[in-house]
Amino acid sequence: MDKFSKTLTITGKEQTTVNDKIEALTVLANKLTAKELKKLAHVVANDPVKTALAKKYLGV
């Protein structure tokens, strides 16, 4: 599989927070398909009930 680079900006209060976000996003990008990531993003952006349930299930 080819590798591509992209520049993006991630906000956070501290560098460690941003690094944690990048690491988590990298795992998601490597484990989920583009279709699955788009669906996940859509749910997070548009369905606060499902997002709240997922956070509760994850303990966050």
N, C-alpha and C positions, 0 to 999 in steps of 0.2 A: 504494500500500500504506500502511496506517495505521502510525503509530509509537506505541509504548507505552513508558512508563518503569517501572522496577522498581528497588528498592533491594536491594543485596546486599553481603555482606561477603567480601572476598578477603584472605587472609593473605599476608604476605611479610616478609622481613627489612628491606627498604628500600622507600621510596616508588617508586623507579624500577622495582623488581621488580614491584610491584603494577600500575604503569602499563603495563609490558610485557605482563603477563597480561591486563589489560583490553583492550589493543589486539589481542592475539591472539584473545581470545574474541569481540571485535566482528567481526573478519574471518570467523571460523568461523560466527558467527550470520548474517552477511550472505550467505555463499556456500553454506551447506548448508541443506537443508530441516530441519524439526523432526524428521522421521523419521530422517534421517541423523545428526543430532546426538544423538538418543536412542540410536541404535545405537552410535555412537562412545563415548558415555558408558558404555554397558553393557560394551563391550569393555574399556575402560580400567579400569573398576571390578571386572570379574569374570574377565578373561582375561590374566593376567600374561605368558604366553608371547607372545601376539599383541602386547601392549603393548611388550614388550622388543624384538620383531622390528621394530616400527614405529620405536622410538627408535633402533635400530641403523641402519635404513635412512635415517633423518633425520640421523644423525650426532650424536645427543645422548645 
